[in-house]
Amino acid sequence: MKTIRHSRQRTAILAELAARTDHPTAETLYRKLKADWPGLSLGTVYRNLSQLCEAGQAQRLPGINADHYDGNAAEHLHITCRHCGNMADIHMPIPASLQTLLRQAAAHFDGEVTGCQLQFSGVCQTCLNA
């Protein structure tokens, strides 16, 4: 993992991200933090999120219309709603077969396989009720 310099804005971004379970986009985080940080730019949020992900302190999750971010950097599963694009955690153990898949990928790759992202898709309860 890469280490990054401390900055007050990065600390605020990570704290906000870690306090959430909704896997926000960079723009959502920017809108939330802008009131407390009037000089904050969207570019700064993107740059800091990228650094936090590279340092292993957050996860970038590809979404339907934009990347989403997760303050829980531990390996876990996600689901994306096909209708609204919202993401949520799936609270279940990582199957042993996923570890087998990683070993198989490593055997067929001339380099180092460091992980994978398994993302489920479906329709959230809010969209089902709409």
N, C-alpha and C positions, 0 to 999 in steps of 0.2 A: 504494500500500500504506500502511496505517495503521501508525504507530509506537506501541509500547507501552512503558510503564515496565518497568524491570528489577525482578524479584523472585526470590528464591532458589527459592521453590516453582515458579514458572513455568519457571525454568531447569531444575529437576529434572524437571518434566513433559515439557518439550521434549527433554531429553537422553534420557529413557527412551523416548519416542516415536521419536526418531531412531535409537535403537539397535535397534529392532524392525523386522521385516519382515512381521509377522502382522496388521497393521492392527487394533489392539485397540479395544475399546469404552472409554468413559470409566470404567466400573466396573472393567474389567480393569486399567487403569492405576492407578486408586485402590487396588485391592487390592495391587498390586505396590509402590506407593510408600508405603503406610501404615506399613510396618515402619520405614522410615527417617524418616518424617515423621508422628509420632503425632498431631499436632494437625491434620493434613490432613483436610478434609471432602470428600465427594463433590461438593458444590456448588462448592467451590473448584476442583476438577479440571474440572468442566464449564465454569465461568466462564473459566478460563485457556485451555482448549482453544478456546473460542469466540474469545477475543482473539487467540490464535495463528493461527487460521484467518483472521480478519479482517485480520491483519497480513501474510498470505501466507507464514507460516512453517510451516504445516501444512495438511492438507486434511481436510474432513469428508466422509465417504462414507456415503450412506444405505444402511442394511443391512436385512435381513429383520425383525429384532426390535429393533434399536438402531442408532444411528449408529456408524460405525467411524472411526478417525482414522489418518492417514498422515503421518509425519514428513518424507516426501519431497514437498516442495511443487511440484516440477517437474511439468510436464504429462506424464502417462503413463496407461496403460490398466490397468483392474482387472477381475477376474472374481470373482463371488460364487457359492459352492456353494449350490445350491437345497436341499440336504439339511441340512447343518450350519450354514450361514450364514457360514462363514469366508470371508475375502477374501484375494486374492493379486494381485500385480502380474503383468501380461502384458508380457514384455520383447520389445517389437517397436517399430519406428518408428511414429509417428503418421501415418496415411495422409493424403496430400495432399487427398483427398476430404473429410476432416474440416475442413480449412481452408476449402474451398469451401463446405461446409455453414454454417460460421460466417459467411462473407461473405453468403450467401443469407439467413440469419436476420437479420443486421444490416440488409439491404435491406428487410426486411418488419417491422421493429420501430422504433417511434418512440422511440428512446433509444439507449443504447450497449450492445452485446453484448460482454461481456468474456471469455467462455469458455463451455465446456460440459463435462459429465462424461458420458463414454460408458462404460457398465459392462456387461460381458458376464455371462452366467449359464451355469452348467453344473453338473457334479458332480465334486468333487475326487477325487483318487486314493484317499484314505483312505476316503471313503464308497463308492467303487466296489468297494474290496476288502472292505468289511464285509458 
